[in-house]
Amino acid sequence: MPSFTVFKGHESGLPKKHTITKPDELTGDNVLVKVTASGLCGTGTPPLPNMVLGHEGVGIVKRLGPNTRHLQVGDRVAWGYETDSCGHCLECLQGTETFCPERALYGASNLDQGSFASHGIWREAFLHVVPASLTDAEAAPLQCGGATMFSALQGVKPSDTVGILGVGGLGHLAIQFAAKMGCRVVVLSGSERKREEAMKLGAHEFVAMKDAKELQVGAKLNRLLVTAAVPPDWSLLLPVLAARSAIYPLSVAMGNFEIPYLSLILQGITVVGSLVATRSVHREMLEFAALHQIKPIVETYPMTEEGIAEAMEKLDKGQVYYRAVLVPQ
């Protein structure tokens, strides 16, 4: 039986290296992938004990199961937060398999493998070919962070104004996607510190919210992507939202989402729960990113116990420069 190196969560909070074995023969449309890069995503921390970590994987196809139809050995592929679904329910049949009752999501299924590993075995149907113009390190954070931002921007028009709250690992990707979609992009941040960088990424306006009594924007926001780690001050934001605008809370938190009730009613505002991208949107995202050269800003770390621990600690302290990527040694 072949053996893989994997890195699991531990009660100590530090990753631990393990060796696991898998059957020699692949079944169905399963594909053996050698991992070449993995993003470190905030939704994967803190690590759960005894679970293989990582869900932003990029790698090379090494072997194919008997029912594979499209991939070939040597193809460069990637995978994200969802790695399986039933394929038969109404959600799957209409292309919204992220809401399949039998979906396999990171942290809830496939606990014995992840992208913090030497190899993985995944269904061909949930692997995405990586465009040649994206490096492994650039492609990895797009598999969750990039796909989530692109999914939340589905349906926007070039005439829309998109507000992006927070310039971090998610926000810096959202700015690039929204700008390349032709939208007016308004970045809202706590301070002036990231103004210059946000403008270089494609923002048209930058608004520092610290100590502000009211916000001034050139056009009211049709869509607001909330990527900041802390809940926003809605008394400042609601007045700059357009009628029938939509709010997408994209930061993962376990607490309640609270917003003034009356403002939602009077302005016809909707709050949209948005999970990760479906496979069709995920693949459109990769092609769009390659065409428009949308790339995450990354720091790389070795995929070792020490390297993963360092990257996780920096992420926890907010010290990662946008996105961390782990590279096998």
Backbone hydrogen bonds, N-H to C=O, Kabsch-Sander energy under -0.5 kcal/mol:
donor,donor_aa,acceptor,acceptor_aa,energy
4,F,20,I,-3.1
6,V,18,H,-2.5
7,F,116,F,-2.0
8,K,6,V,-0.5
8,K,16,K,-2.9
9,G,48,L,-0.6
9,G,51,M,-2.2
13,G,10,H,-2.5
16,K,8,K,-2.7
18,H,6,V,-2.9
20,I,4,F,-2.3
22,K,2,P,-2.3
30,N,27,T,-2.1
31,V,122,W,-2.3
32,L,63,R,-2.2
33,V,31,V,-0.6
33,V,120,G,-3.0
34,K,60,I,-2.8
35,V,33,V,-0.6
35,V,118,S,-1.8
36,T,58,V,-3.1
37,A,58,V,-1.6
38,S,326,L,-2.1
39,G,56,E,-2.5
40,L,324,A,-2.5
41,C,39,G,-0.6
44,G,41,C,-2.0
45,T,42,G,-1.4
50,N,9,G,-2.6
51,M,48,L,-1.4
52,V,111,L,-2.7
53,L,7,F,-2.7
56,E,39,G,-0.5
57,G,79,W,-1.3
58,V,37,A,-2.2
59,G,77,V,-2.7
60,I,34,K,-2.3
61,V,75,D,-2.7
62,K,32,L,-3.2
63,R,32,L,-1.2
65,G,30,N,-1.9
67,N,28,G,-2.9
68,T,65,G,-1.4
74,G,61,V,-2.3
75,D,72,Q,-2.2
77,V,59,G,-2.6
77,V,75,D,-0.6
78,A,128,H,-1.7
79,W,57,G,-1.9
80,G,82,E,-0.6
81,Y,143,Q,-0.5
83,T,104,A,-2.5
84,D,104,A,-0.7
93,L,89,C,-2.6
94,Q,90,L,-1.8
95,G,92,C,-1.5
96,T,91,E,-3.1
99,F,96,T,-2.2
100,C,97,E,-1.7
103,R,100,C,-1.8
104,A,84,D,-2.6
105,L,103,R,-0.7
106,Y,81,Y,-2.1
107,G,109,S,-0.5
108,A,105,L,-2.1
109,S,105,L,-1.9
113,Q,110,N,-1.7
115,S,54,G,-1.2
116,F,53,L,-2.6
117,A,115,S,-1.6
118,S,5,T,-2.9
119,H,5,T,-0.5
120,G,33,V,-1.9
122,W,31,V,-2.0
122,W,120,G,-0.5
123,R,83,T,-0.5
124,E,29,D,-2.7
126,F,123,R,-1.7
127,L,124,E,-1.8
128,H,78,A,-2.6
130,V,76,R,-2.4
134,L,131,P,-1.6
139,A,135,T,-2.5
140,A,136,D,-2.0
142,L,139,A,-0.9
143,Q,139,A,-0.6
143,Q,140,A,-1.7
144,C,141,P,-0.7
145,G,141,P,-0.7
146,G,141,P,-1.8
147,A,142,L,-1.6
148,T,144,C,-2.6
149,M,145,G,-1.9
150,F,146,G,-2.5
151,S,147,A,-2.2
152,A,148,T,-1.8
153,L,149,M,-0.8
153,L,150,F,-0.6
154,Q,151,S,-1.4
156,V,153,L,-1.8
160,D,157,K,-2.4
162,V,160,D,-0.6
162,V,184,R,-3.1
163,G,161,T,-0.5
163,G,223,R,-3.4
164,I,186,V,-2.5
165,L,163,G,-0.5
165,L,225,L,-2.8
166,G,164,I,-0.8
166,G,188,L,-2.4
168,G,166,G,-0.7
172,H,168,G,-2.4
173,L,170,L,-0.9
174,A,170,L,-2.2
175,I,171,G,-2.3
176,Q,172,H,-1.0
177,F,173,L,-2.5
178,A,174,A,-2.7
179,A,175,I,-2.2
180,K,176,Q,-2.2
181,M,177,F,-1.3
182,G,179,A,-1.5
183,C,178,A,-1.9
184,R,160,D,-2.3
185,V,183,C,-0.5
186,V,162,V,-2.7
186,V,184,R,-0.6
187,V,185,V,-0.6
187,V,205,E,-2.5
188,L,164,I,-2.6
189,S,207,V,-2.5
195,R,192,E,-2.0
198,A,194,K,-2.6
199,M,195,R,-2.3
200,K,196,E,-1.8
201,L,197,E,-1.8
202,G,198,A,-0.6
202,G,199,M,-0.7
203,A,198,A,-2.2
204,H,185,V,-2.5
205,E,185,V,-1.8
207,V,187,V,-3.1
208,A,206,F,-0.5
209,M,189,S,-3.2
209,M,207,V,-0.5
210,K,190,G,-1.4
212,A,209,M,-2.1
221,L,240,V,-2.8
222,N,161,T,-2.5
223,R,161,T,-1.5
224,L,246,A,-2.7
225,L,163,G,-2.9
226,V,224,L,-0.6
226,V,248,Y,-2.7
227,T,165,L,-2.3
227,T,225,L,-0.9
228,A,165,L,-0.7
234,W,232,P,-1.0
236,L,233,D,-1.3
237,L,233,D,-1.5
238,L,234,W,-2.5
240,V,237,L,-1.7
241,L,238,L,-1.5
242,A,221,L,-2.8
244,R,267,Q,-3.3
245,S,242,A,-1.5
246,A,222,N,-1.8
247,I,270,T,-2.9
248,Y,224,L,-3.2
250,L,226,V,-2.3
250,L,248,Y,-0.8
251,S,226,V,-0.8
253,A,251,S,-0.5
258,E,256,N,-0.7
264,L,260,P,-1.0
265,I,261,Y,-1.5
266,L,262,L,-2.9
267,Q,263,S,-2.1
268,G,264,L,-0.8
269,I,264,L,-1.5
270,T,245,S,-2.2
272,V,247,I,-3.1
272,V,270,T,-0.5
273,G,271,V,-0.6
274,S,272,V,-0.5
282,H,278,T,-2.8
283,R,279,R,-2.3
284,E,280,S,-2.0
285,M,281,V,-2.5
286,L,282,H,-1.9
287,E,283,R,-1.9
288,F,284,E,-2.7
289,A,285,M,-3.0
290,A,286,L,-2.2
291,L,287,E,-2.5
292,H,288,F,-2.4
293,Q,289,A,-0.6
293,Q,290,A,-0.5
294,I,289,A,-2.2
295,K,293,Q,-0.7
298,V,296,P,-0.6
299,E,323,R,-2.5
301,Y,325,V,-2.6
303,M,327,V,-2.4
304,T,302,P,-2.1
308,I,304,T,-2.9
309,A,305,E,-2.1
310,E,306,E,-2.3
311,A,307,G,-2.3
312,M,308,I,-2.7
313,E,309,A,-2.3
314,K,310,E,-2.3
315,L,311,A,-2.3
316,D,312,M,-2.5
317,K,313,E,-1.6
318,G,315,L,-1.2
319,Q,314,K,-3.4
320,V,314,K,-0.7
322,Y,320,V,-1.9
323,R,297,I,-1.5
323,R,321,Y,-1.6
324,A,40,L,-0.6
325,V,299,E,-2.8
326,L,38,S,-3.7
327,V,301,Y,-2.7
